[in-house]
């Protein structure tokens, strides 16, 4: 039998589990950045420059 208490408990457990997963990922990401010696901003700039580099090459190859 599902009581209102059990329903609320289930909802809270689902939200807490999702929060723990997101927080764990965020912690792992920042540990990774610390080991690489980068800030979050520097990491984002590197990723954007790689994407821009790839798109420039794609445009040069497909100029036919």
Order of alpha helices (4+ residues) and beta strands (2+ residues): alpha-alpha
